[in-house]
């Protein structure tokens, strides 16, 4: 995240902090201007007690302007880094959520789902509201992890030749997937424990037939808990900086894809949208994020119904009724009284 932070500082935050929290003395202002002039002339002079700029990556850089030395909060101040990373994560999360979820909703999601008997009244807007309410809290906790990474506690490396061995530049991706998939399985399954389910995880299980907008509709502590393995990985294993950024984006997009209701492949290995639909419908199955490995080992794997992969049966009334009947039985065991307000097929037809 230091690369993204450098970009944001150079083009947004340096000027902002120079305006909001300017340097306290004229000498500091003079030193800032002198430093910038010296840098432009190729000199190495840096004012005493001022932070020194070093590019976050050797592949490219975003040189600071004179504003970088005009604030009493320098770039390396922890409080400043935390606030900036919180805002970056929040903005990035909101943009990615709306762009990817909207594209998935428009081009992939089957709108016939609206007529499913377990689709809720005003569900789409409730999903969006839940996601937007939770994102600030999730971003706040995520920013704490990112500050620790920027401070150098994580095992990030920049150049490819800094990897433990050349092949590791490729192996880091499957290692990351396997590591996070394992931990998420146990965290997710733990969130279904009766002591925490109704408080933390039930808000996400409100959506029995989710849309792509349900992807981030969590309780903030639930959403963060399931992201902990992603943040933990670079503190244990080496990880290339740009690989981390790419994986972080991929994870958020994957979360949307497994909620899009389009069952492209009936894979025994990939825990895709069909497997995750089984989880939302029947609660106690398919806790994994990427693969079915840990569900199979833990006895919680449920193969998606064959009917889901045939267009003529996927949205048939007989399949819906069978799903609803089984879901109601499991829901009573897991939650007790059902406090959801369903739209239902009959009511939708009436509206139409």
Buried (B, 14 or more C-beta within 10 A) or exposed (E): BBBBBBBBBBEEBBBBBBEEBBBEEEEBBEBBEBBBEBBEEEEEEBBEEBEEBEBBBEEEBBEBBBBBBBBBBBBEBEEBBBBBBBBBBBEBBBEBBBEBBEBBBEEBBBEEBBBBBBBBEEBBEBBBEBBBBBBBBBBBBBBEBBBBBBEEEBBBBBEEEEBEEEEBBEBBBEBBBBBBBBBBBEBBBBBBEEEBBEEBBBBBBBBBBBBBBBBBBBBBBBBBBBBBBBBBBBBEBBBBBBBBEEBBEBBBBBBBBBBBBBBEEBEEEBBBBBBBBBBBBBBBBBBBBBBBBBBEEEEBBBEBBEBBBEEEEBBEEEBBEEBBEEBEEBBEEBBEEEEBEBBBBEBBEEEE
